[in-house]
Amino acid sequence: MFMVRWIVAILVLAFVQGCVIAPAAPDRQGPPAQAPAQGYRSQHRYFYYPEASVYFDLDRRVYFYLDSGWRSAMVLPQHLQIRLGAPVTLQIGDAMPYRYYDEHRHTYPPGQSRKNTKWQ
């Protein structure tokens, strides 16, 4: 009987020492990193320049502009740089803002300089 108690005590001690109390998970905002991007994580920030029909991705530092179709570049061609005008701030859940170009050019027609934020 003494031997059984001794073995049980050793097993309990081994089990307790093997248990680790995990620290509380940090208070996170949004889904875990492995989850698909949704909500705020998928928002892209752009400047849209109605005067020149140009988008500028604020995070990737890339311009999108019309030149026989949509093009992207780190630096705009000189003829577009001259006529950019005032930008409109947009937040879009798409990495290709020009998909919404028809909507944007109707909402923000050239010649009406105003700053706004558009959520899509």
Residue pairs with C-beta under 8 A, 6 or more apart in sequence:
29 40
30 39
30 40
30 41
31 38
31 41
42 93
43 91
43 92
43 93
44 57
44 59
44 91
44 92
44 93
44 94
44 95
44 97
45 57
45 58
45 59
45 89
45 90
45 91
46 55
46 56
46 57
46 58
46 89
46 90
46 91
46 92
46 97
47 55
47 56
47 58
47 87
47 88
47 89
47 90
48 54
48 55
48 56
48 87
48 88
48 89
48 90
48 97
48 104
48 108
49 55
49 56
49 84
49 85
49 86
49 87
49 88
50 85
50 88
50 104
50 105
50 108
50 109
50 110
50 111
50 112
51 83
51 84
51 85
51 86
51 110
51 111
52 65
52 80
52 83
52 84
52 85
53 65
53 66
53 101
53 105
54 63
54 64
54 65
54 76
54 80
54 84
55 63
55 64
55 65
55 90
55 97
55 98
56 62
56 63
56 64
56 87
57 63
57 64
57 97
61 74
62 72
62 73
62 74
63 72
63 73
63 74
63 75
63 76
64 70
64 71
64 72
64 96
64 97
64 98
65 71
65 73
65 76
65 77
65 80
66 98
67 77
70 96
70 98
76 84
85 110
85 113
86 113
86 114
86 115
87 115
88 104
88 108
88 114
88 115
88 116
88 118
89 115
89 116
89 117
89 118
90 97
90 104
90 117
90 118
90 120
91 117
91 118
91 119
91 120
92 100
92 118
92 120
93 120
94 100
94 120
97 104
100 120
104 118
107 118
108 114
108 116
